[in-house]
Amino acid sequence: MNIDKFYNDMLDIMEWVNVEEQKVTKMLQEQGVPLDVMNDNYEEYAYILEERDRRMADMKEKYNIKD
């Protein structure tokens, strides 16, 4: 396994998650949703987590990682 490629792929996923969470948080703030009630129950956040999990599963397959 090319550890540098693996590491860069992992960073890409985490960066995507961070950017998307910031977008959703900003959108919810603009709608007046208080920060203390923003959580994974919002559909927008759920999508980010589902997409993250899908991308991680793709990485496991790509790099042949076993549980």
Summary of the structure (lengths in Angstrom):
residues: 67
radius of gyration: 14.8
end to end distance: 16.0
largest distance: 46.6
contacts: 143
relative contact order: 0.15
helix: 76%
strand: 0%
